[in-house]
């Protein structure tokens, strides 16, 4: 195996590990927090129907929750788009399972 092929394999493994252990769990955690803020705002809005200031506070939490969920979904979509655009999907799949079909040339440089 040439040094370039070894470097490509190591780069693929690194990207896979970063996505698997840092980026996707972080996106999931922040999405859960945004969802909880949305639920809290909804509960605050419903339970304090008679109080205008508490309802306004609930609306703020609902809005922040929706914005947070939108940002997290956009971040996930951008990561998927970037990996697909730069052709990393094949390398990421082959880094996980090198014996899969089509992986014999996945890490060769043009």
N, C-alpha and C positions, 0 to 999 in steps of 0.2 A: 504494500500500500504506500502510495506516495505521501509526502508531507502535506501536500495540498488537500488530498482526500481526508487525511487524518484531521487536519484543521477544520475542514467542513463538517466532519462528523462531530467533533468536539463543540463547534459553534451551534450545531443543531441540538445537541444535548443540553447546552447551556440555555438556549432559548426555551426549550421545552421545560426545563426545571424552573426558570424564572416565571413562565406562564403558569405552571402547575402549582407552584408553592407560594408565589407572591402576588402576581397580578390578578388571577381569577378569584382566589380567596378574598383578596382585598375588595374587589368589585362586589362580590357576594356580600361581604360584611357591610360595606357602605350602602348597598341596596337594601339590606335588612334594616339598617338604621333609618334610612329615608322612609321605608314602609312604616316603621314604628312611629316616626314623627307624623306621618299622614294619619295613622290610626288614632294617635293621641289627639291630634287636631280635630278629627271627626268626632271623637267622644266629647271633647271639650265644647265643640259647637252644638252638639245635640243636648248635652246635659245642662248647659247654661243658656237655654233658649230665651229666657226672660231677661238676661243681662247682656246689654249691647256691647260693653267693653270685653266681656269674656268671649262673646261670639266673634268679635273682631280678632281677638287673640287666636281663637280656633281657626279662623279663616287664614291667618298668617301661617299657622303650623301646617294646614292642609296645602297651602301654596308651596311652602318650603319642601314639604314631602314630595309633592309632584315634581318640583324642579329637581330634587335630588335623584328621584327615580329616573327621570329623563336623562340627566347627566350620566348616570351609571349605565343605563342602557346604551347611550351613545358611545361611551368609552368601550364597552364590550363590542359593539358593532364596529368601531374603528379598529380595534385589535384584530377582529376577524377579517376585516377588509384589508388591512395591512398585510397580514399573513397570507391571504389569498393573492393579493396584488404582486407581492414580491416572490411568490412561488414557494413560500415556506411550508405550505400544507403538506406537501409530499415529504419534505425533509423532517417535519415534526412527526408525521406518522411513521416514517421509517426509523427515526431515532428511537421511538418507543418499541417498534417491532421490526428489527432489521431483516428478518427473514420473509417479510411480506412480498407479494409480487410487485415488481416495478421498483424495488429498492436497490437493485444491483447498480443502477445508474443514477440514483437520486443525489448522490454526493459528488458526482464528477463535475469538474469545472469545464466550461466550454473552451 
